[in-house]
Amino acid sequence: MCDGINFVDPCGYPAVPNGCLNLPEAWSNISSSFQPPNGTACLLWSDPNCQGSNPGGWLVHPGSSDLRKQEFNDRTVSIQCKDE
């Protein structure tokens, strides 16, 4: 996930294999683009514990270079991922 549109730094990816991760405060509500690794599908969530709203479906590689298109810019608070 990246703070900027088009995967512009700063970027980081929390490892969330087959589970839910509440983002640390430094990464909460700042993501503007998201690219899961190959073989992984992820849902972004607006609330902790993978609750609330999401951008409408599982994101797979190459993900979304602009989360504004899904009306989810700067809204990610938790991430749920699974193996594809």
FENRAZI-V831370 format. One record per backbone hydrogen bond with DSSP energy under -0.5 kcal/mol. CO is the residue of the C=O (numbers start at 1). NH is the residue of the N-H. If there is no record, write none. Layout:
BEGIN
co->[CO & CO]
nh->[NH & NH]
END
This chain:
BEGIN
co->[1 & 2 & 2 & 4 & 5 & 8 & 10 & 16 & 19 & 21 & 21 & 24 & 24 & 27 & 31 & 32 & 33 & 34 & 37 & 39 & 40 & 41 & 42 & 43 & 45 & 45 & 47 & 47 & 48 & 51 & 53 & 59 & 60 & 64 & 65 & 66 & 67 & 67 & 68 & 72 & 76 & 77 & 78 & 79 & 80 & 81 & 82]
nh->[12 & 32 & 33 & 7 & 8 & 4 & 3 & 19 & 81 & 23 & 79 & 27 & 28 & 30 & 74 & 67 & 2 & 64 & 40 & 84 & 61 & 82 & 59 & 80 & 77 & 78 & 50 & 51 & 51 & 47 & 46 & 42 & 63 & 34 & 6 & 69 & 70 & 72 & 71 & 75 & 29 & 23 & 45 & 21 & 43 & 19 & 41]
END
